[in-house]
């Protein structure tokens, strides 16, 4: 699939982030980035678990009380008002109904939607520890491979690029493998995403390669599909950095060094070194490599998802 073509990838999102006035105080938390940028490539499906389970807007605020592992969601003023099980049930319904989702963006700090670091209180009202919102925790448990992120963390360029990369990989998996699943399609998919995986974790790159070569051929296809996707998405959570990107860039450069002249070779190596030493952003060596790969690269290396993991209009590599 050409990632430079406009796509509409289905992604769940907390409704308040799209400007829906569904918060406990009757307000919203409109995200300009989600609405003005990501909406060009994501087809957002807004969901508010609190409103969906029947709570009014505005409403009494709720909070997490108890242990971090299994807190209850109760009213701040009336602790006997408990909506924990309703939120769990709604997460189960969403998981069953929206299996097309390739990602999910959650509202930070929410006792229902917060992904992590949500305050959990003692029954006496004092802060205890932190955990996940009840709906978010159940949603992630039901969909362990699904890329999930909080909107506030998208302000970090590395976390933003990581999440969007994972959403596009997940979408690629759906389109390239799951439309007609076979071990051959899994192998083809892995071949195209090898360097993308390498950029996140070299150990994960080696581990998945060994799994496909040694174990997958002897396992039922259904197991291979589940195991491969979960391991891949977990590996991609590892944040790529300048060292890992540099290693990947040098591997890709290896496909060119016999085809280009000494001066061009030096220019490419200089661009990679300037990236490694924090003088330029990733877009610079990537642009150089793509230019020469277009002329001299094999079909295998030109097909690598790492070179075009998402629409270039997003400009993500201009900041990392």
N, C-alpha and C positions, 0 to 999 in steps of 0.2 A: 504494500500500500504506500502511496506517495504521501508522506506526512505534510508536504507543502500544500496539498489540497485541503480545502476547508472541510473539517469533519464536525459532526455533532455527536460527541461521545456522551452517553447518559451518565450523569453524576448527581448523586443525592446531595442536598445541602440544607442546613438549618434555615427555615423560612425567614427568620428575622434578618438573615444576612442579605436577602434579596429585597429588603425594605418592607416586608410584611409586618404589620403592627400586631405581633402575637406575643410579645414579652409580658411578663407578669405586671409590669407597670403601664401596659398599653402602648409601649414604644417599639422601636426596632433597632437593629444594629447593622444598617445598610453597609455593604462592602463595595466600595467603588471598584476595587481590583476584580472582584468576581463578576460584577455587573458590566464593567466597561472593557475588561480585557479577556477574562476567561470565558465569558459568554460567547465569544466568537468561535470557540472550538468545543465548548462543553454545552450540552443540552441539560440545563439544571432542572432538577425536580425538587421543588421546595416542600419540606416536611417539617411540621412542628409537633413533636410527640405530646407535649403538654396540652395543646389545643385538641389534638386528635383523640386523646383519651377523655375529652369532655370538660376540661378546665376552661373557665371563662377568661376573657380579656377585658379589663385587668382582672387580677386574681391575687389571692393570698400567696406570698412567696413560699417556696419549698426549699429544703436543703437536705444534704446527706447527713445521716446520724448513725453512729455505730462504728464498725470496723472498716478498714480500707478495702478489704476483700469482698465484703458483702454488706454494704451499708443499706439502710432503709431510706426511702425518700418520703419525708414527712413535712407537714406544715410548720412554718416558723412559729406561728402563734398557737396553733393547735397540733401538737405532736401525735394526736390520735388520728389525724387525717393522713393516711398512708396510701401513696399511689405507686409504690414500688412494683407490685405485681402487674398493674395495668401498663406500666412503662415497659416491663419485660415482654408482656403479651404483644404490645404494639410493635416492638422491635422484631419479634418473631413474624408478625404479619408483614412488615416491610421487607424482611429478608425473603419471605416466600413470594411476595408480589413483585418485587423489583430485582429479580435476578439479572436484569440487563445492566445494572449499575457497574461502572468501571472505576468508581471512586466515590468518596463521600467527604464533604467539608462540613465540619462541626463548629458550633459556637463555644468559644473558650469560657471556662468557669461555670458552665450551666450544670445544675444537679441532674439534669436529664441528658444533655448533649455534650458535656465537657469530655474531651478525650483523655485528659490526664490533669494532675495537679488541681483537682477540684477539692475544695475544703470539705472535710468530713468532721462533724462535731461530736463531742460527748453528749450524752443525754442531758447533762446539766447546762448545755449551751456553750461550753468552752471549745475552742478549736482543738481537734485531736490530731489527725493526719491528713493526707490527701489521697484521692483516688480518682475513679472515673465516674461520670454521670451514668445513671442506671440504664438508660436507653442506649447510650454509646457503648457501654461495656457489653451489653447483650448483643448489640449489632456486630461488634468486632469479634465476639466469640462465635457467632453464627457464620461470619464471613472472614475467616482468619487470613485469607490471601488478599482481601480487598484493600486497595490503597485508601487510607483514612488520614485526614490531617485537620488541624484546627485553623480557622481563618487567620487568627492573629499571628500564627507561626509562618504564614506565607509572606510576612514582611522580611523574613530572613532569606537572602538570595539563595543560599545553599539548600535550605529546607524547601523553599519554593520550587527550585529546579528538581530536587529529589522527588517531591510529590508528583509534579506534572510528568516527569519521566515515567514514574510507576503507573500513572493512569494510562499513558499512551502504550506502555508495554502490555498492560492488562487488556486494553482494547485490541492491540495487535493479536494477542493470544486468542481472543474471542473470534476475530475475523479470519485469522490465518490457520488456526488449529481446530477450534471447536465447531466450525461449520461442517467439517468433514474429518473428524479425528482419526488419527492413525499414528503409529510409532514413527513412520516416515515423516509425517507432518511435524511432529514434536522435534525430530532431529533437524529438519529444515529450519524450524523456528529458532532452535538453539543456535544453529550455525549463523543465522543472521543477527542474533543478539549477543554473540560471544564477547565482543569488545565492549559493548555496553555493560555487561556483567563484570568484565575485568576492571572497568573503571571504578566500580563500586567496591569490589572485593576480589582480589586475586585468588584467595583461598576458596571463595564460593564458586568462582569460575572453574577451578580445578575439580572441586567436589562434584558439581553438577555434570561435568564432563565424564568423570569416573562413573557416576550413577547411570548415565545414559549408555555408556559402553559396557558396563559389567553387570548391572542389575536389571535395568529396564527391559532388555530383550526377553527375560525370563519371568516377567510379572504380567498380570492382566492389564490390559490397556487402561481400564478405569482407574486402577491404582497408579499407574504411571502418570496419567493426566493430573490426578490430585497431588501426588508427591512432587512432581516436577514444578507445578505452578506454585505451590506453597513454599517450596525451598527457594525458587527463583525470587518471589516477591519478598521473602524475608531477607534474602541476600541484598536485594536492591534497596532495602531500608538503610543499609550502611551508607554513610555519606561519602561520596566521592570527594577527593581533595587534590591538591596540586600534584602531590607525589603519585597518586594512583592514576590521575589523568595523564601525567607525563609518561608513565610507564605504558599506558595504552597508546598514546600518540606515537611513541617510539616503535611499538609493535606494528602499527599501521604504516609508519614511515619505512619499515623494512620491506614492504611490498613495492616501494618505489625506488629504492637506492640503486638498483641495477639499471633502471630505465631513464634516469635523469643525469644531467651533467654535473660536474663538480661544483660549479657556482650555484646552481639551483639547490643542490644538496645542502650546501652551506647555509643558504637562505632559510631553508626549512628547519634545519637544526638550530639556527639562531632564534627563529620564532618560538620553537619549543622550549629552548633554554630561557628566553625572556618570560615565557609563561611560567616556567618552573620557579624562577626567581622573583615572581610577583611583580614584574614590570608591565605585563599586559594581561588582558583577560583571555579566557579560553577561546573566544570567538576568533582571535587572531591566528593561532596555529591551525585551528580547524579549517578556517577559510583557505589558508595556504594549501593544506593537504587536499582538500576537496578539489581545488583548482587543478592540481597536477594528477590527482587520481582520475579525474574526468578524462584526461588525455591518455594516461599510461596505466591506470589501475585495471586489475582483473575484474571480471563480473562479481566474483566472490567478495572482494574487498569493497567494491563500490556499492554492494547491496547491504553493507553493515548498518544496522539501525543507529549505531553510535554517531554516525556522521550526520544524520537528520532525525533525531529522536522525536521531534515535535515541530510545529510550524515555526519557521525562523522569525516570523513577525512577533512572536512572544518575547524575543530578545533576551532570553534567560542567560545565555552564555556571554552576554555583555557585562555581566555583574559577578561572574565567578572565575 
